[in-house]
Amino acid sequence: MTYDFHASTGYWVTLSAHHYQQRVDAELRPFGITFRQFQVIAWLKCEGPLTQSDLARRMTIEPPTLAGIMTRMESMQWIVRTSCNKDRRKKFLDVGPAAEPVWEKIVPVLNKVRQEATRGMSSDEIEKLHGLLSQVLLNLGESVQPAHQEETSANSS
């Protein structure tokens, strides 16, 4: 029995996502930020305060993996933890005071990588690609939430 990777949607989606993440990571490295740290800041900037489990779900990683990322980011004041008024055991994560200058460095990098990745595509083709990938997610049982404007300009990078 043989399997043709080149005919596989999963192959192309996974390979593209992996290389995109690596490129963003390499472009952010000179600024002292990783791809995962960028994701934390972006989700919190776009969605507002989130619990660790909600943030981990959005980032498609396990909460214990996120815990290590958060510890470093908290020590750098890129994020802050606050208690929920209704349930003191529940903690929310939010953008910290030192994150704004980092965010100002991140956005141009993300826009640059996005432009490189979509070079040669028209805006209609890019919109079609987003629609097709949204359909793949829906077909796999994932709810697709409409992107916020700021999220569209940064996080969909």
Residue, then its C-alpha position, 0 to 999 in steps of 0.5 A: m500500500t502506498y501513500d502520496f504525500h504530495a496529494s495530501t491536503g494535510y501534507w501541504v497545510t502542515l508543511s506550510a504552517h511549519h515553514y511559516q512558523q520557522r520563518v516568523d521565529a527566525e525573523l523575531r529572534p533578533f528582537g529576543i522574542t520567540f514565535r510562541q511568545f509572539q502568539v501570547i502577546a498577539w492573542l492577549k492584545c486581540e482578545g483581551p485577558l484570557t485564562q491560561s487554558d483558554l490561551a493554550r487552546r487558542m495557541t494549540i498547545e498544552p497548558p503546562t507547555l504554556a506555563g513555562i512560556m508564561t513564567r519567562m514572559e512574566s519575569m520580563q513584564w510582557i504579561v501579568r496575571t490577575s485574579c478573577n473578581k468572582d473566583r479568586r482561584k481563577k487567574f487571567l493573563d493580560v498584556g504587561p507594561a513592557a509588551e507594547p514596545v515589543w509589539e511595535k517591533i513584532v507587527p512590522v516583522l509579521n507584515k513582512v513575512r505575510q507579504e513574502a508568503t503571499r507574494g504572487m497572490s492577488s487579494d482575491e486569491i489570499e481571501k480564497l485561501h483563507g476561506l478554504l483553510s477555514q473550511v478545512l478547519l470546519n470539516l475537522g470539527e473546529s469552530v472558526q471564529p471571525a478574526h478581529q481587525e487587529e488580529t487580522s492585521a497581526n495574528s493571521s501572520 
